[in-house]
Amino acid sequence: MLGTDFTTGSPDWLDLGSPDTGAAAVFYGRVFGWDFVSAGPETGGYGFFQQDGRTVAALGPLTEEGAESAWTIYFETPDAEVTARAAEQGGGTVRMAPMDVMEAGRMAALTDPGGAEFAVWEPHAVKGLERTSENNALLWAELHVADPEAVLGFYRGLFGWRWAEMEAPGMTYRVISTAVGDQQDASFGGAAPLQPGADKARWIPYFATDDADVIATSVQESGGSVLMPPADVPDVGRIAWLADPFGAPFAVLKPAPTM
């Protein structure tokens, strides 16, 4: 399960690039109850989504030419330079070369060989998210790509990830874990093949909720859209795929009860 004691390859940061950060902050405040706290005038409009004073995600303006509004998942690395080089050598692309984010840490924006965009975070003063796996916080990270097995091999080269196959309706799903510890306990996400009609490969963040139906209704009432209505997935929970008013997709999950 995703926690906040991050290791190499853990999802340790999450931010949204939006063409209207003010409107995005209002939307997610209504849907999840998040507060937006500016990181300061020197950060160009970047800031933090917080709940109960703890950071659950971040928000900033779009910075890449031609970029669409989207959530970006960051994975922990001890050395952003080394990871960026390994990504290129493994068939990926470096969209933004490693750079310092003041004293907070060092980051790089990358694209895997299947076309899914992600980023890496080398923590310094800012270790990562302060709240995960609780209601309205990041719970799961899911990769949708044409050839999951091949692309996961790329990530294994970067982070040492492990994965286990499980059969799901109409597909083989792969549960991803970091390289350290019990494989089930270290799981944080999954990989699925692109479904018919999917527009591009991508990482999708899942936020925990105690009521996926209420969240889906709130999204619609707040100007967003429902991409996949709430549905029960056996042994997983109740899931909905959603998008904010600017088209950034995300998902919510009410986990199935555990024995």
C-alpha positions, 0 to 999 in steps of 0.5 A: 500500500502506498505510504509516505516512507518513500523508497526508490520507485515509489510515487512520492509527488503528484501535481496538476498542470492546468490552464486556469489554476484558480478555477482548478483550485475551486473545482478540487476544493469542491470535489475533495475539500482540498485547500490551495496554498501558494508556494510563493510569488517566486514559484510562478503560480505553483502551490499545494493542495492540502487537507488538514494541513498536509500536502496531498498534491500540487497545482501549477500552470502548464509549462510545456509547449502544447501541453494538455491539462493533466496530472503528473505522477512523480517517482522517487529517485536518489539521482535524477541525472542518473535516472534521466540518462537511464530513461534515454538509454531504455528508449524513453524521452527526456522532456525536461532535463533534471533541474533544481527546484530551489532547495526542495529537490531535483526533478526531471520530466520523462516519457516512457517508450509507450508514450506515457508521461511521468516525472522523477523527484530527487528529494532534498528539503521536500521529501514528498506527499504528506498524506496518502492512502486516506480519503481524498488522497492518492491511493493508487497509480495506474499505467495504461499503455499498449504493451504493458509488459514491455514498458514495465521492463523499462521501469524495472531498468529505472527503479527495479520494479516488480509486478505480479499478473492477475486476470481481470475481465478481458485483460491481464492486469499487472500489480506493480511493487517497488523493489524493497520489502514484501511484494504485496505490501510494497505494491502501489499501482498497476498496469493495464493495456489500452482499452479500445477508444483510449486516446493515449497512453497515460498514468492515472492517479486514483484518489481514495474515497468513501463514496465514489457515487457522491464524488462522481455527482460532485464532479458533474455539478462542479463542471467536470465530467464522468468518463466511466460511471461508478462501478464495482470491481470484484475484490477491488472496490468501487471505481469511477473515472472522471475528468476536471473542467479542463479535461485532466483525467483522474479516478476515485476508488472506494476500496473493498472491505478487507477481512 
